[in-house]
Amino acid sequence: FFDQFSSPSLLGIPLILISLTFPALLLPSPGNRWITGRLSTLQSWLINLITKQLMIPLDKKGHKWALILTSLMMFLLLVNLLGLLPYTFTPTTQLSMNLALAFPLWLATLLTGLRNQPSMSLGHLLPEGTPTPLIPALILIETTSLLIRPLALGVRLTANLTAGHLLIQLISAATVTLLPIMPAVSLLTLAILFLLTILEVAVAMIQAYVFVLLLSLYLQENI
């Protein structure tokens, strides 16, 4: 069951880079006109909607991050959705890749806060009005919760997508196995599989949005 999560390779060469660049091929290539057809109109509307949603919690100082956050959102969205197709590999089920996306961006938001407002950023580690005996414990707890953020981002995305793919594989295997033995039960599991697939499409979109939204909230804390 877990073979689907191993990175594919050809002649010892990992193919994960090809699977990462493939979503970009689905986007319409820019031409000499702003809008060239229905697909480019739909793409412009979607990018505008995503950018607007991501910029709502941010001040004007954070709007310079719009290109990075929107590009990351589109990338995760396409990779997650393409991974639901049969016989495909989902790069975002790899914890190493998700951490490689989460850690540098989280570190960038943290360094932005330490450069622009160091006292305010360090002040988050100790809430106002804390009793004196609790100060060392609270600083330790807040520092741990701060450092665990990129790990939580990566693990959340990996766990949700991995669990969904495993459930789809288990129920589809049960459907095929039960078909010659109990056709009525097999039809029931097929209906469950159809509903689960719809749910996984929603999860793929929601997890991409949550990943980028949490990064934008971490950025807002530091600007």
C-alpha positions as CSV (number, residue, x, y, z in Angstrom):
1,F,0.0,0.0,0.0
2,F,2.8,2.4,0.7
3,D,4.6,1.8,-2.6
4,Q,2.6,4.6,-4.1
5,F,4.4,7.1,-1.8
6,S,8.0,6.1,-2.9
7,S,9.6,8.5,-5.3
8,P,9.6,7.1,-8.9
9,S,12.9,6.7,-10.6
10,L,14.2,5.7,-14.1
11,L,17.6,4.1,-14.4
12,G,18.4,5.3,-10.9
13,I,17.4,8.9,-11.7
14,P,14.6,10.3,-9.5
15,L,11.6,11.6,-11.5
16,I,10.2,13.8,-8.7
17,L,11.6,16.9,-10.4
18,I,9.6,16.1,-13.6
19,S,6.4,15.6,-11.5
20,L,7.1,19.0,-9.8
21,T,7.5,20.9,-13.1
22,F,4.5,19.2,-14.8
23,P,1.8,21.4,-13.2
24,A,3.4,24.5,-14.8
25,L,2.8,23.0,-18.2
26,L,-1.0,23.0,-17.6
27,L,-1.1,26.8,-17.2
28,P,-1.7,28.8,-20.4
29,S,1.5,30.3,-21.7
30,P,1.4,34.2,-21.8
31,G,0.9,35.8,-25.2
32,N,0.8,39.3,-26.6
33,R,-2.8,39.8,-25.4
34,W,-4.0,39.9,-21.8
35,I,-6.8,37.5,-22.4
36,T,-6.6,34.9,-25.1
37,G,-9.6,32.6,-24.3
38,R,-11.8,31.1,-21.7
39,L,-9.0,29.2,-20.0
40,S,-6.8,32.3,-19.5
41,T,-9.9,34.2,-18.2
42,L,-10.6,31.4,-15.7
43,Q,-7.0,31.4,-14.7
44,S,-6.9,35.2,-14.2
45,W,-10.1,35.0,-12.1
46,L,-8.8,32.2,-9.9
47,I,-5.4,33.9,-9.3
48,N,-7.2,37.2,-8.5
49,L,-9.5,35.3,-6.0
50,I,-6.7,33.5,-4.3
51,T,-4.6,36.6,-4.0
52,K,-7.5,38.6,-2.5
53,Q,-8.2,35.9,0.0
54,L,-4.5,35.6,1.1
55,M,-4.0,39.3,1.4
56,I,-7.1,39.9,3.6
57,P,-5.3,39.3,6.9
58,L,-2.1,41.2,5.9
59,D,-1.2,44.8,6.2
60,K,0.0,46.8,3.2
61,K,3.6,46.0,4.2
62,G,2.8,42.3,3.6
63,H,1.4,42.8,0.1
64,K,4.9,42.6,-1.4
65,W,4.7,38.8,-0.5
66,A,1.6,38.4,-2.8
67,L,3.6,36.9,-5.7
68,I,5.4,34.3,-3.5
69,L,2.2,33.3,-1.6
70,T,0.0,33.1,-4.7
71,S,2.5,31.1,-6.6
72,L,2.9,28.7,-3.7
73,M,-0.8,28.3,-3.5
74,M,-1.2,27.6,-7.2
75,F,1.7,25.1,-7.1
76,L,0.3,23.2,-4.1
77,L,-3.2,23.2,-5.5
78,L,-2.2,21.8,-8.9
79,V,0.2,19.2,-7.4
80,N,-2.4,18.0,-4.8
81,L,-5.2,17.7,-7.5
82,L,-3.0,16.0,-10.1
83,G,-1.9,13.5,-7.4
84,L,-5.5,12.2,-7.3
85,L,-5.4,11.0,-10.9
86,P,-4.7,7.2,-11.3
87,Y,-1.1,6.1,-11.8
88,T,0.3,9.4,-10.7
89,F,2.8,10.4,-8.0
90,T,2.0,13.1,-5.4
91,P,5.2,15.0,-4.4
92,T,3.4,16.6,-1.5
93,T,3.0,13.3,0.3
94,Q,6.8,13.5,0.9
95,L,7.5,15.1,4.3
96,S,11.0,16.2,3.2
97,M,9.6,18.2,0.3
98,N,6.9,19.8,2.5
99,L,9.5,20.8,5.1
100,A,11.7,22.2,2.4
101,L,8.8,24.5,1.4
102,A,7.7,25.3,5.0
103,F,11.0,25.9,6.8
104,P,12.6,28.6,4.5
105,L,9.3,30.6,4.2
106,W,8.7,30.4,8.0
107,L,12.3,31.4,8.6
108,A,11.9,34.4,6.2
109,T,8.8,35.6,8.2
110,L,10.7,35.2,11.5
111,L,13.8,37.1,10.2
112,T,11.5,39.8,8.8
113,G,10.1,40.4,12.2
114,L,13.5,40.3,14.0
115,R,14.8,42.9,11.5
116,N,11.9,45.3,11.4
117,Q,10.6,45.1,15.0
118,P,12.9,43.0,17.2
119,S,11.3,44.0,20.5
120,M,7.8,43.2,19.3
121,S,8.9,39.8,17.9
122,L,10.7,38.8,21.1
123,G,7.7,40.1,23.1
124,H,5.6,37.3,21.7
125,L,7.6,34.9,23.7
126,L,6.3,36.3,27.0
127,P,2.7,37.3,27.3
128,E,2.0,40.6,29.2
129,G,1.1,40.2,32.9
130,T,2.8,36.8,33.4
131,P,3.5,36.0,37.0
132,T,7.2,36.0,37.8
133,P,7.6,32.3,38.8
134,L,6.1,31.3,35.4
135,I,8.3,33.4,33.2
136,P,11.0,30.8,32.5
137,A,8.5,28.0,31.8
138,L,6.4,30.3,29.5
139,I,9.4,31.5,27.5
140,L,10.4,27.8,27.0
141,I,6.9,26.8,25.9
142,E,6.5,29.8,23.6
143,T,9.9,29.2,22.0
144,T,9.1,25.5,21.4
145,S,5.7,26.4,19.9
146,L,7.5,28.9,17.6
147,L,10.1,26.5,16.5
148,I,7.6,23.7,15.9
149,R,5.5,25.7,13.4
150,P,7.4,24.6,10.2
151,L,7.2,21.0,11.3
152,A,3.5,21.3,12.0
153,L,3.0,22.8,8.5
154,G,4.8,20.0,6.8
155,V,3.3,17.2,8.8
156,R,-0.2,18.5,8.4
157,L,0.0,18.5,4.7
158,T,1.8,15.2,4.5
159,A,-0.6,13.4,6.9
160,N,-3.8,14.6,5.3
161,L,-2.8,13.7,1.8
162,T,-1.2,10.3,2.8
163,A,-4.3,9.3,4.8
164,G,-6.6,10.2,1.9
165,H,-4.6,8.2,-0.7
166,L,-4.5,5.2,1.6
167,L,-8.2,5.3,2.2
168,I,-8.9,5.5,-1.5
169,Q,-6.6,2.6,-2.2
170,L,-8.1,0.4,0.6
171,I,-11.7,1.0,-0.5
172,S,-11.0,0.6,-4.2
173,A,-9.2,-2.7,-3.4
174,A,-12.2,-3.8,-1.4
175,T,-14.5,-2.9,-4.2
176,V,-12.6,-5.0,-6.8
177,T,-12.3,-8.0,-4.3
178,L,-16.0,-8.0,-3.4
179,L,-17.3,-7.7,-6.9
180,P,-17.3,-11.4,-7.9
181,I,-18.3,-12.5,-4.3
182,M,-20.9,-9.9,-3.2
183,P,-21.9,-7.6,-6.0
184,A,-24.4,-5.6,-3.8
185,V,-21.8,-4.9,-1.2
186,S,-19.3,-4.0,-3.9
187,L,-21.7,-1.4,-5.3
188,L,-22.1,0.1,-1.8
189,T,-18.3,0.4,-1.4
190,L,-18.1,1.9,-4.9
191,A,-20.6,4.6,-3.8
192,I,-18.5,5.2,-0.7
193,L,-15.4,5.4,-2.9
194,F,-17.1,8.0,-5.1
195,L,-18.0,10.1,-2.1
196,L,-14.5,9.7,-0.7
197,T,-12.9,10.9,-3.9
198,I,-15.1,14.1,-3.8
199,L,-14.0,14.6,-0.2
200,E,-10.3,14.1,-1.2
201,V,-10.6,16.7,-3.9
202,A,-11.9,19.1,-1.3
203,V,-9.1,18.1,1.1
204,A,-6.5,18.7,-1.6
205,M,-7.7,22.2,-2.1
206,I,-8.3,23.0,1.5
207,Q,-4.8,21.8,2.6
208,A,-3.1,23.9,0.0
209,Y,-5.1,26.9,1.2
210,V,-4.4,26.2,4.9
211,F,-0.7,25.8,4.3
212,V,-0.4,29.2,2.6
213,L,-2.9,30.9,4.9
214,L,-0.9,29.9,8.0
215,L,2.3,31.3,6.4
216,S,0.5,34.6,5.7
217,L,-0.7,34.7,9.4
218,Y,2.9,34.1,10.6
219,L,4.0,36.9,8.3
220,Q,1.3,39.2,9.7
221,E,2.6,38.6,13.3
222,N,6.0,39.8,12.2
223,I,5.1,42.9,10.2
